[in-house]
């Protein structure tokens, strides 16, 4: 699966368990703590509070979007978008629920930041 078109970045998201089953040549960015991309991984207390029902999805989303607005997160997103000009990109996390996944929120933020001056298109969640 490769939808690369000259000058167009195609962005996907996937949970880790799906990616392991796929044979693809996309540029993979693991959005998982300890994989070198921690500036865009939600803070551990927020994740724990959300998973334990202390923090609602809207509350989690607000906290995560605030993190993504920090300069180091925006710099990471800029670097990813620049590196991905010549190939498709997939953002991977270990969250099973795609509808309430921070990888989707990250994809939305990337699209919001770069679709105006770079040709970025979100193609959705990968499925096997």
N, C-alpha and C positions, 0 to 999 in steps of 0.2 A: 504494500500500500504506500504509494508515494504520489502526492498530488502537486509536487513542486512545479511552479511555473516561473519563468524568468522574472526576478524582482518581486516575487510574492512569497511571504512567509505564511505557512499554514501551521496553525497551532492546534494541538490535540491535548487531551488530558486522559489519564488512565490510572486505574488502581494497580498496585504492584503485582497482584496475583494475575491480572490479565496480561500485563507486559511480559511476564515470564513465559506465557504460552504463545506469544507472537514472534514471528520472524520478520523483523522490520529493520530498515536502515535509517530510521529517524534519529535525530539528535535527541538524546534523553537527558532530562534534568530531573534528578531525584529531589523532591521537595519533602525530605525526611531529615530529621535531626541527625547531625553527624555525617552527612554526605557532602559537606562543603557549601551548602546553600542555606545555612541557618538564618541568614538575614531575611529570608522570605518564608521561613517555617514559623507557624504560630508559636507564641510563647507557651511553654509547658504548663504553667498554671492555668492558662485559658483553656488549653486542650483538656486537662484533667477536670476542670470545673464544668466544661461543656459535656464531657462524656459521663460525668457523675450527676448531671441534671441540675447543677447549681447555677450554671450560666445557660441562658436560653440561646437558640440559634441566632436571633437578631442581636443579642448582646455579644456573642462570639464574633459575629460578622463585623460589628462596629469596631471591636478591639483589633481584629485582624486587619481591617482596612486601614486603621490608624497606623499599624506597624508597616504596612505596605507604602505608606506615604512618607516614611523616613528616608532621608537621602541615601543611605546605604542600600535600602531595598530598591529604590528607584534606579540607582546605579547598576545593581544586579540585573534588573529588568531591561535596562538599556543595553547592557552587554549581551544578554541573551538575544534580544531582538536584532542586534547588529551581527552576532555570530550566525544567526539563523537565516540570513538573507538567502543563502544558497541551498538550504535544506529544510525539510519539515521538522517541527519540534514537538515533543511530547513532554508534558509535565506529569510526573508520577508521584503519587503519595500512597500511603497504606490505608487510607480511608476507604471503606467498602461502599458507603452510601454516596453515590455520585451527586445526588441532589443537594446534599448538605456536606459538601467537601470543600476544604480550603484550596485544593488545586483548581477547582472551578472559579473560586473567588480570585485567585491569582491570575488565571487566564483572563477573566473579565477586566482586571486592572491592567494587564498588558495590552489588551485590545483598546481600552480607554486611553491609555497613554500614547500608543504608537500607531493606531489605525489612521490617524489624520495625516501623518507625514511619512509613514512607511506602509507598504501594502501588506497588512496583517489581516488574516482571516481565521476565525476560530471555527474549526470543523467538528467540534464536539468530542464526546467521550468515546474512546476506542472500546470496541466490543469484539469478542471472539466469535 
